[in-house]
Amino acid sequence: MSETWSVKVDQEIKNKINKMADMSDFENRGEFVEYLLGLYNINKVKDEIPQLSGDLNTLQTLTKEITNIFTGMGEKMAVALREKDNKYKRLLEEKDEEITNLEDTHKELTEQYQQLKDTSEEEIDSLSEKLSDLKGVLNDFKKRK
């Protein structure tokens, strides 16, 4: 279980610790303090048992390499995910633009259809009137014969 604790230090020391913690790859200050304690313990063992100094240095180097490998993998994954997200965003923007173009085309075609329909109705009305007139003329002509 994690607990909160505080330490009384000069403002300058506090600022340095906070800056170091912020620059580190740790998710929170607790992990950063645990890391510092680990370093302290390793250095304490180095001082108490100098024969282990070389082995502990090798361990620190290997640990750092392992951390770098996993950090690199994480960064590569993050880049790949960002590229994938960007690709899908571009595709989505293209599809949105295509939809907008299709909507505009649909609107234009609907307007053209309505104009043609109106023109056709006018022509039908005009032809009906002419037909009516011609029927009238024909009836008049039949009556005169």
TIZA-592992 format. One record per residue (C-alpha): residue number from 1; z, y, x. Coordinates in steps of 0.5 Angstrom, whole numbers, m for minus. Example, Ala and Ser with C-alpha at 12.3 -4.5 7.8 and 13.67 -1.06 7.14 Angstrom:
{seq: 1 | c3: 16 | c2: m9 | c1: 25} .
{seq: 2 | c3: 14 | c2: m2 | c1: 27} .
END
This chain:
{seq: 1 | c3: 0 | c2: 0 | c1: 0} .
{seq: 2 | c3: m2 | c2: 7 | c1: 3} .
{seq: 3 | c3: 3 | c2: 12 | c1: 3} .
{seq: 4 | c3: 2 | c2: 20 | c1: 5} .
{seq: 5 | c3: 6 | c2: 23 | c1: 11} .
{seq: 6 | c3: 6 | c2: 29 | c1: 14} .
{seq: 7 | c3: 7 | c2: 32 | c1: 21} .
{seq: 8 | c3: 10 | c2: 38 | c1: 24} .
{seq: 9 | c3: 5 | c2: 41 | c1: 29} .
{seq: 10 | c3: 2 | c2: 47 | c1: 31} .
{seq: 11 | c3: m4 | c2: 50 | c1: 27} .
{seq: 12 | c3: m8 | c2: 49 | c1: 33} .
{seq: 13 | c3: m7 | c2: 42 | c1: 34} .
{seq: 14 | c3: m8 | c2: 41 | c1: 27} .
{seq: 15 | c3: m14 | c2: 44 | c1: 27} .
{seq: 16 | c3: m17 | c2: 40 | c1: 33} .
{seq: 17 | c3: m14 | c2: 34 | c1: 29} .
{seq: 18 | c3: m18 | c2: 36 | c1: 23} .
{seq: 19 | c3: m24 | c2: 37 | c1: 27} .
{seq: 20 | c3: m24 | c2: 31 | c1: 30} .
{seq: 21 | c3: m23 | c2: 27 | c1: 24} .
{seq: 22 | c3: m29 | c2: 31 | c1: 20} .
{seq: 23 | c3: m33 | c2: 29 | c1: 26} .
{seq: 24 | c3: m32 | c2: 22 | c1: 26} .
{seq: 25 | c3: m35 | c2: 16 | c1: 22} .
{seq: 26 | c3: m29 | c2: 15 | c1: 18} .
{seq: 27 | c3: m28 | c2: 15 | c1: 11} .
{seq: 28 | c3: m21 | c2: 19 | c1: 11} .
{seq: 29 | c3: m16 | c2: 21 | c1: 16} .
{seq: 30 | c3: m12 | c2: 15 | c1: 15} .
{seq: 31 | c3: m17 | c2: 11 | c1: 18} .
{seq: 32 | c3: m18 | c2: 16 | c1: 24} .
{seq: 33 | c3: m10 | c2: 16 | c1: 25} .
{seq: 34 | c3: m11 | c2: 8 | c1: 25} .
{seq: 35 | c3: m16 | c2: 8 | c1: 30} .
{seq: 36 | c3: m12 | c2: 13 | c1: 35} .
{seq: 37 | c3: m6 | c2: 8 | c1: 34} .
{seq: 38 | c3: m11 | c2: 3 | c1: 37} .
{seq: 39 | c3: m13 | c2: 7 | c1: 42} .
{seq: 40 | c3: m6 | c2: 9 | c1: 44} .
{seq: 41 | c3: m4 | c2: 1 | c1: 44} .
{seq: 42 | c3: m10 | c2: m1 | c1: 48} .
{seq: 43 | c3: m8 | c2: 5 | c1: 53} .
{seq: 44 | c3: m1 | c2: 3 | c1: 53} .
{seq: 45 | c3: m3 | c2: m4 | c1: 55} .
{seq: 46 | c3: m7 | c2: m2 | c1: 60} .
{seq: 47 | c3: m1 | c2: 2 | c1: 63} .
{seq: 48 | c3: 4 | c2: m4 | c1: 63} .
{seq: 49 | c3: m1 | c2: m9 | c1: 65} .
{seq: 50 | c3: m6 | c2: m6 | c1: 70} .
{seq: 51 | c3: m10 | c2: m13 | c1: 70} .
{seq: 52 | c3: m12 | c2: m13 | c1: 63} .
{seq: 53 | c3: m15 | c2: m6 | c1: 64} .
{seq: 54 | c3: m22 | c2: m9 | c1: 66} .
{seq: 55 | c3: m22 | c2: m14 | c1: 60} .
{seq: 56 | c3: m20 | c2: m8 | c1: 55} .
{seq: 57 | c3: m25 | c2: m3 | c1: 58} .
{seq: 58 | c3: m30 | c2: m9 | c1: 56} .
{seq: 59 | c3: m27 | c2: m10 | c1: 49} .
{seq: 60 | c3: m28 | c2: m3 | c1: 48} .
{seq: 61 | c3: m35 | c2: m2 | c1: 50} .
{seq: 62 | c3: m37 | c2: m8 | c1: 46} .
{seq: 63 | c3: m33 | c2: m6 | c1: 40} .
{seq: 64 | c3: m37 | c2: 1 | c1: 41} .
{seq: 65 | c3: m44 | c2: m3 | c1: 41} .
{seq: 66 | c3: m42 | c2: m7 | c1: 35} .
{seq: 67 | c3: m40 | c2: 0 | c1: 31} .
{seq: 68 | c3: m47 | c2: 3 | c1: 34} .
{seq: 69 | c3: m51 | c2: m3 | c1: 32} .
{seq: 70 | c3: m48 | c2: m3 | c1: 25} .
{seq: 71 | c3: m48 | c2: 5 | c1: 24} .
{seq: 72 | c3: m55 | c2: 4 | c1: 26} .
{seq: 73 | c3: m57 | c2: m1 | c1: 21} .
{seq: 74 | c3: m53 | c2: 3 | c1: 16} .
{seq: 75 | c3: m57 | c2: 9 | c1: 18} .
{seq: 76 | c3: m64 | c2: 5 | c1: 17} .
{seq: 77 | c3: m62 | c2: 3 | c1: 10} .
{seq: 78 | c3: m60 | c2: 10 | c1: 8} .
{seq: 79 | c3: m67 | c2: 12 | c1: 11} .
{seq: 80 | c3: m71 | c2: 6 | c1: 7} .
{seq: 81 | c3: m67 | c2: 8 | c1: 1} .
{seq: 82 | c3: m69 | c2: 15 | c1: 1} .
{seq: 83 | c3: m76 | c2: 14 | c1: 2} .
{seq: 84 | c3: m76 | c2: 9 | c1: m4} .
{seq: 85 | c3: m73 | c2: 14 | c1: m8} .
{seq: 86 | c3: m78 | c2: 20 | c1: m5} .
{seq: 87 | c3: m84 | c2: 15 | c1: m7} .
{seq: 88 | c3: m81 | c2: 14 | c1: m14} .
{seq: 89 | c3: m80 | c2: 21 | c1: m15} .
{seq: 90 | c3: m87 | c2: 23 | c1: m13} .
{seq: 91 | c3: m90 | c2: 17 | c1: m17} .
{seq: 92 | c3: m86 | c2: 20 | c1: m23} .
{seq: 93 | c3: m88 | c2: 27 | c1: m22} .
{seq: 94 | c3: m95 | c2: 24 | c1: m22} .
{seq: 95 | c3: m94 | c2: 21 | c1: m28} .
{seq: 96 | c3: m91 | c2: 27 | c1: m31} .
{seq: 97 | c3: m97 | c2: 31 | c1: m29} .
{seq: 98 | c3: m102 | c2: 25 | c1: m32} .
{seq: 99 | c3: m98 | c2: 26 | c1: m39} .
{seq: 100 | c3: m98 | c2: 33 | c1: m39} .
{seq: 101 | c3: m106 | c2: 33 | c1: m38} .
{seq: 102 | c3: m107 | c2: 27 | c1: m43} .
{seq: 103 | c3: m103 | c2: 32 | c1: m48} .
{seq: 104 | c3: m107 | c2: 38 | c1: m47} .
{seq: 105 | c3: m113 | c2: 34 | c1: m47} .
{seq: 106 | c3: m111 | c2: 31 | c1: m54} .
{seq: 107 | c3: m109 | c2: 38 | c1: m56} .
{seq: 108 | c3: m116 | c2: 40 | c1: m55} .
{seq: 109 | c3: m119 | c2: 34 | c1: m58} .
{seq: 110 | c3: m115 | c2: 35 | c1: m64} .
{seq: 111 | c3: m118 | c2: 42 | c1: m65} .
{seq: 112 | c3: m125 | c2: 40 | c1: m63} .
{seq: 113 | c3: m124 | c2: 35 | c1: m69} .
{seq: 114 | c3: m121 | c2: 40 | c1: m74} .
{seq: 115 | c3: m127 | c2: 45 | c1: m72} .
{seq: 116 | c3: m132 | c2: 39 | c1: m73} .
{seq: 117 | c3: m129 | c2: 37 | c1: m80} .
{seq: 118 | c3: m129 | c2: 44 | c1: m82} .
{seq: 119 | c3: m136 | c2: 45 | c1: m80} .
{seq: 120 | c3: m138 | c2: 39 | c1: m84} .
{seq: 121 | c3: m134 | c2: 41 | c1: m90} .
{seq: 122 | c3: m138 | c2: 47 | c1: m90} .
{seq: 123 | c3: m144 | c2: 44 | c1: m89} .
{seq: 124 | c3: m143 | c2: 39 | c1: m95} .
{seq: 125 | c3: m141 | c2: 45 | c1: m99} .
{seq: 126 | c3: m147 | c2: 49 | c1: m97} .
{seq: 127 | c3: m152 | c2: 42 | c1: m98} .
{seq: 128 | c3: m148 | c2: 41 | c1: m105} .
{seq: 129 | c3: m150 | c2: 48 | c1: m107} .
{seq: 130 | c3: m157 | c2: 47 | c1: m105} .
{seq: 131 | c3: m158 | c2: 40 | c1: m109} .
{seq: 132 | c3: m155 | c2: 43 | c1: m115} .
{seq: 133 | c3: m160 | c2: 49 | c1: m114} .
{seq: 134 | c3: m165 | c2: 44 | c1: m113} .
{seq: 135 | c3: m163 | c2: 40 | c1: m119} .
{seq: 136 | c3: m163 | c2: 46 | c1: m123} .
{seq: 137 | c3: m170 | c2: 48 | c1: m121} .
{seq: 138 | c3: m172 | c2: 41 | c1: m123} .
{seq: 139 | c3: m169 | c2: 41 | c1: m130} .
{seq: 140 | c3: m172 | c2: 48 | c1: m131} .
{seq: 141 | c3: m179 | c2: 46 | c1: m128} .
{seq: 142 | c3: m178 | c2: 39 | c1: m133} .
{seq: 143 | c3: m177 | c2: 44 | c1: m139} .
{seq: 144 | c3: m183 | c2: 48 | c1: m138} .
{seq: 145 | c3: m188 | c2: 42 | c1: m137} .
END
